[in-house]
Amino acid sequence: MKRSPVVLGIESSCDETGAGLVRDGQLLGQAVASSMDEHARYGGVVPEIAARAHVHAAAPVVRAALADAGLTMRDIDAVAVTTGPGLSGALQVGVAAAKGLAYSLGVPLYGVHHLAGHVAADTLEHGPLPNPCMVLIVSGGHTSLLLVRDLARDPIVHLGDTLDDAAGECFDKVARVFGLPYPGGPAVDRAAREGDPRAVAFPRPLTGPRDDPHAFSFSGLKTAAARWAEQHRAAGRALPVADGAASLQEAIADVLTRKAVGACREHGVGTLVVVGGVAANSRVRALAQERCDAAGIELRVPPLRLCTDNGAMIAAVGYLLVRAGAEPAPLDVSIDPSAPLEYAALHPVTRIVRAA
């Protein structure tokens, strides 16, 4: 009997270089290299630094993932890679590495949408996604409510997206105002442990009766937190960072979970899947569980190691595409740094227009 295919996934959309290997929906091994420390001094990701870090890390990370899985290059049956969205230079490095591997091994290549990877990450911990399920994606640049059916075959329905700053951006920008280090999400989470979440009455954006029940906006919350900090400093008072962090975190978690559970009720969906980097936030996880329990909704959240960017999640999508019999990517597959999430597979091709 022929063995099930092993899919290698490569992720390089931002500041993590990830590789993972999946067979039959099971994670066999993975490795991640992060350039976050190099960006910390600038308070955010510097695209050129990220791209150079991917160049140095790509081959070692693939070798480390293979070693973790106890496999060799000859065991790889397909390669999946993030083709968008993300930083242009960073994506180019990952796609170039994936093309080289697929060509040299003589195996098919699949382009994957980065956000679909976050959705599929949960399958590595909890098994196949229910059809349908509600997905809340919360990351540095994206906050979306999605209605997902068959991830490999069906179009992904956007119920609502962020109109300005995503939740992760709000964490990062307010953390800087509070004097906390980059990345802001984990720093706020740590500081909030010593604070009172009711200390500051920060606003809950887009939660009024006339507002879009599925859209997100965190720009106003960011501004409110910045003004609160400025007022304390202008008055010569010490900034109660722990209380500010706890109150900010509570406001973000409240909006995210309120809208997600409301969408489940409205559409009669019994499972909520919360994914993305902000899904690692302790208050988001706790409040989501509390509200899902009260509403009789099953909550699925990946383990912390699968919330942030990684190659395993891309391999998970690749496995679903192989299983569904999807067409591999063309040889001239390129990248799309701003690709909308419509399908899990993303096979953009750049056409060169020559002057007459």
C-alpha positions in Angstrom: 0.0 0.0 0.0 1.4 3.4 -1.0 2.1 5.6 2.0 0.3 8.9 2.6 2.1 11.9 1.1 4.3 14.1 3.2 3.9 17.8 2.6 6.6 20.4 3.4 5.3 23.9 4.3 7.4 27.0 4.1 6.3 30.3 5.7 8.2 33.6 5.2 5.6 36.4 5.1 7.0 38.6 7.9 9.7 38.1 10.5 9.5 34.3 11.1 11.0 31.7 8.8 9.1 28.5 9.3 9.1 25.0 7.9 6.8 22.2 8.9 5.9 18.7 7.7 2.4 17.2 7.7 1.1 13.8 6.8 -2.6 12.7 7.1 -3.3 16.0 9.0 -0.7 15.2 11.6 2.3 17.4 12.4 5.4 15.4 12.0 8.0 18.1 12.7 8.6 21.8 12.5 11.2 24.5 13.1 10.9 28.3 13.2 13.7 31.0 13.1 12.7 34.5 14.2 14.4 37.8 13.4 12.2 39.6 16.0 15.2 40.6 18.1 16.7 42.4 15.2 13.5 44.4 14.6 12.9 45.2 18.3 15.3 48.2 18.4 13.2 49.8 15.7 9.9 49.2 17.3 8.5 47.2 14.4 9.4 45.0 11.5 11.9 46.4 9.0 11.2 44.7 5.6 14.8 44.6 4.3 16.1 43.1 7.6 13.3 40.5 7.5 14.2 39.5 3.9 17.9 39.1 4.6 17.1 37.0 7.7 14.9 34.7 5.6 17.8 34.2 3.1 20.1 33.0 5.9 17.4 30.9 7.7 15.5 29.2 4.9 17.8 26.2 4.3 18.7 25.6 8.0 15.0 25.8 9.1 14.0 23.2 6.5 16.8 20.9 7.6 15.8 21.4 11.3 12.2 20.5 10.5 13.2 17.3 8.7 15.4 16.4 11.6 12.6 17.0 14.0 10.4 14.7 12.0 13.1 12.0 11.5 12.7 12.4 7.7 15.0 13.2 4.7 14.5 15.3 1.6 13.5 12.1 -0.3 10.5 11.7 1.9 8.9 15.0 0.7 6.0 14.4 -1.7 4.8 18.0 -2.1 5.8 21.5 -1.2 3.5 24.3 0.0 4.5 27.9 0.4 3.0 31.2 1.5 2.5 33.4 -1.7 0.7 36.2 0.1 -0.1 38.4 1.8 3.0 39.8 3.5 6.2 41.7 2.9 7.2 41.5 -0.7 10.9 40.7 -0.2 10.2 38.2 2.5 7.6 36.4 0.4 10.0 36.2 -2.5 12.6 34.4 -0.5 10.2 31.7 0.7 8.7 31.2 -2.8 12.2 31.0 -4.3 13.2 28.4 -1.8 10.0 26.4 -2.3 10.4 26.4 -6.1 14.0 25.2 -5.9 13.0 22.4 -3.6 10.0 21.3 -5.6 11.9 21.4 -8.8 14.9 19.5 -7.5 12.7 16.8 -5.9 10.3 16.6 -8.8 7.3 17.1 -6.6 4.2 19.5 -7.0 4.2 23.0 -5.5 1.2 24.7 -4.0 0.8 28.4 -3.2 -1.1 29.1 0.0 -2.8 32.2 1.4 -1.2 33.1 4.7 -4.4 33.6 6.5 -5.8 30.3 5.4 -2.7 28.8 7.0 -3.7 30.3 10.3 -7.2 28.7 9.9 -5.7 25.3 9.1 -3.3 25.5 12.1 -6.1 24.5 14.3 -6.6 21.2 12.4 -3.2 20.1 13.6 -4.4 20.1 17.2 -8.1 19.4 17.0 -8.6 17.6 13.7 -10.8 18.5 10.7 -12.7 21.7 10.8 -16.5 21.4 11.2 -18.5 22.3 8.1 -19.5 25.1 8.6 -17.5 26.9 11.3 -17.0 30.5 12.3 -13.4 31.7 12.3 -12.0 34.8 14.0 -8.6 35.7 12.7 -6.7 38.1 14.9 -3.1 39.0 14.0 -0.8 42.0 13.6 -2.4 43.1 10.4 -5.7 41.3 10.2 -8.9 41.1 12.2 -11.6 39.2 10.3 -14.8 37.1 10.9 -15.1 34.3 8.4 -17.6 31.7 7.6 -15.7 28.6 6.5 -17.0 25.5 5.0 -14.6 23.2 3.1 -11.3 25.1 3.4 -9.6 23.4 0.5 -12.6 23.6 -1.9 -15.1 26.3 -1.0 -14.8 30.1 -1.2 -14.2 31.8 2.2 -17.0 34.1 3.2 -16.0 37.4 4.9 -18.7 38.5 7.3 -16.5 41.4 8.6 -13.0 42.8 8.5 -11.0 45.5 10.2 -11.7 49.0 8.8 -8.4 50.5 10.1 -6.0 49.2 12.8 -6.2 45.5 13.5 -6.2 44.2 17.0 -2.5 43.3 16.9 -1.6 46.8 15.5 -3.5 48.4 18.4 -1.5 46.3 20.9 1.8 47.2 19.3 1.1 50.9 19.0 -0.3 51.4 22.4 2.5 49.3 24.0 5.0 51.8 22.6 3.0 54.7 24.1 3.0 52.9 27.4 6.8 52.4 27.3 6.5 48.7 26.8 8.8 46.7 24.5 8.1 45.3 21.0 6.2 43.1 20.2 3.4 44.9 22.0 0.9 42.0 22.4 2.9 39.8 24.7 4.2 42.9 26.6 0.7 44.1 27.3 -0.4 40.7 28.3 2.4 40.4 30.9 1.8 43.9 32.2 -1.9 43.3 32.5 -1.5 40.6 35.0 -0.8 43.2 37.7 -3.5 45.6 36.6 -7.3 46.2 37.0 -9.2 45.7 33.8 -11.9 48.1 35.1 -9.5 50.9 36.0 -9.9 52.8 32.7 -13.2 53.0 30.7 -11.7 52.6 27.3 -14.3 52.6 24.4 -15.6 49.5 22.7 -15.5 50.4 19.0 -18.4 49.5 16.6 -20.5 47.8 19.2 -23.5 50.2 19.0 -27.0 49.1 17.8 -26.5 50.9 14.5 -23.0 49.7 13.9 -22.0 46.9 11.6 -22.1 43.8 13.9 -19.2 42.1 12.1 -16.8 44.9 11.3 -13.8 45.9 13.5 -12.1 49.2 14.2 -9.3 49.7 16.7 -8.0 53.1 15.7 -10.2 55.0 18.1 -9.3 52.7 20.9 -5.6 53.2 20.2 -6.1 57.0 20.2 -8.1 56.9 23.5 -5.3 54.9 25.1 -2.7 57.3 23.8 -4.6 60.3 25.1 -5.0 58.7 28.5 -1.3 58.2 28.8 -0.6 61.8 27.6 -2.9 63.3 30.1 -1.2 61.4 33.0 2.3 62.6 31.8 1.1 66.2 31.2 -0.1 66.3 34.8 3.2 65.0 36.0 1.7 61.8 37.3 3.3 58.4 37.0 1.6 56.3 34.4 -0.2 53.3 35.9 0.9 51.0 33.1 -0.5 47.8 34.6 -4.0 49.3 34.8 -3.8 50.7 31.3 -2.6 47.4 29.9 -5.3 45.4 31.6 -8.0 47.9 30.6 -6.8 48.0 27.0 -6.6 44.2 26.8 -10.1 43.9 28.3 -11.5 46.3 25.7 -10.0 44.4 22.8 -11.0 41.0 24.1 -14.5 42.2 24.8 -15.0 43.5 21.2 -13.5 40.4 19.6 -15.4 37.8 21.5 -18.7 39.7 21.6 -18.7 40.0 17.8 -17.5 36.4 17.2 -20.1 34.8 19.5 -22.8 37.1 18.0 -21.9 36.0 14.5 -22.2 32.3 15.6 -25.6 32.9 16.9 -26.8 34.9 13.9 -25.6 32.2 11.4 -26.5 29.2 13.5 -22.9 27.9 13.7 -21.9 25.8 16.6 -18.1 26.1 16.5 -15.9 29.1 16.8 -12.3 28.9 15.8 -10.0 31.7 17.0 -6.6 31.9 15.3 -3.7 34.2 14.6 -1.0 35.8 16.8 -3.5 37.6 19.1 -5.2 34.3 19.8 -2.2 33.7 22.1 -3.5 36.5 24.4 -4.5 35.1 27.7 -7.6 37.3 28.1 -8.8 36.8 24.6 -8.7 33.0 25.2 -10.3 33.2 28.6 -13.2 35.5 27.6 -13.8 33.6 24.4 -14.1 30.4 26.4 -16.4 32.0 29.0 -18.8 33.4 26.4 -18.8 30.3 24.2 -19.6 28.2 27.3 -22.5 30.5 28.1 -23.8 30.3 24.5 -23.4 26.6 24.1 -20.7 27.0 21.4 -17.7 24.9 21.0 -14.5 26.9 21.1 -11.3 25.8 19.3 -8.0 27.7 19.7 -4.7 26.3 18.5 -1.9 25.9 21.1 0.4 28.8 21.6 3.2 27.4 19.3 0.7 27.3 16.4 -0.8 30.8 16.9 2.1 32.8 15.6 3.5 32.4 12.0 4.9 29.0 11.3 5.5 26.5 8.5 3.3 23.8 10.0 0.2 25.8 9.2 1.2 26.2 5.6 1.9 22.4 5.4 -1.5 21.8 6.9 -3.2 23.7 4.0 -0.9 22.0 1.5 -2.1 18.6 2.9 -5.7 19.6 2.5 -5.1 20.8 -1.1 -3.3 17.5 -2.0 -6.1 15.5 -0.4 -8.8 17.5 -2.3 -7.0 16.9 -5.7 -6.3 20.6 -6.2 -4.2 21.7 -9.1 -0.6 22.5 -8.2 0.8 26.0 -8.8 2.1 26.9 -12.2 5.9 27.0 -12.7 5.7 30.8 -12.9 3.8 31.3 -9.7 4.7 34.6 -8.0 3.6 36.5 -4.9 0.8 38.9 -4.0 1.7 41.0 -1.0 -1.8 42.3 -0.6 -3.9 39.3 -1.6 -7.4 39.2 -0.3 -8.5 35.9 1.4 -10.9 34.2 -1.1 -9.6 30.7 -1.3 -6.9 28.7 0.6 -4.9 28.2 -2.5 -3.2 31.3 -3.9 -1.4 31.0 -7.2 -0.7 34.5 -8.5 1.3 35.0 -11.7 3.1 38.2 -12.5 2.7 39.1 -16.2 5.5 41.1 -17.7 4.2 43.7 -20.2 6.9 44.5 -22.8 7.0 47.8 -24.6 6.2 47.7 -28.3 
